[in-house]
């Protein structure tokens, strides 16, 4: 029988408290549902690695944000490269509104090899 060791992931509150000032989040209230940090919808959220585990990312609060399943899926494809991870964090810090749309635009621009100067 193989023994599986479960990773110790930070709790939602720990992640929230870490990012609160940097992202301009309201005070944590355990009685309220936490919204997705990208689209702001009040749906079930997931812990999302900024730098994926397979690329050496850690389970520390500095590397985890809280997203809904849909935004988590979009974020995973963007954050495969360092450039993508940096751009994702820039967009998140600018504000959550319409982030999924901006991520889709970024992915298309990156895929076409375009930069803001040649748009």
LINKAQUI-V250250 format. One record per run of one state. SS is the DSSP state (@ for helix, = for strand, . for the rest). FROM is the first residue (numbers start at 0). TO is the last residue. Records with the same first field share a line. If there is no record, write none. Layout:
BEGIN
SS: FROM-TO + FROM-TO
END
This chain:
BEGIN
.: 0-10 + 23-43 + 49-51 + 55-59 + 78-80 + 94-97 + 112-114 + 118-118
@: 11-22 + 52-54 + 60-62 + 68-77 + 81-93 + 98-111 + 115-117
=: 44-48 + 63-67
END
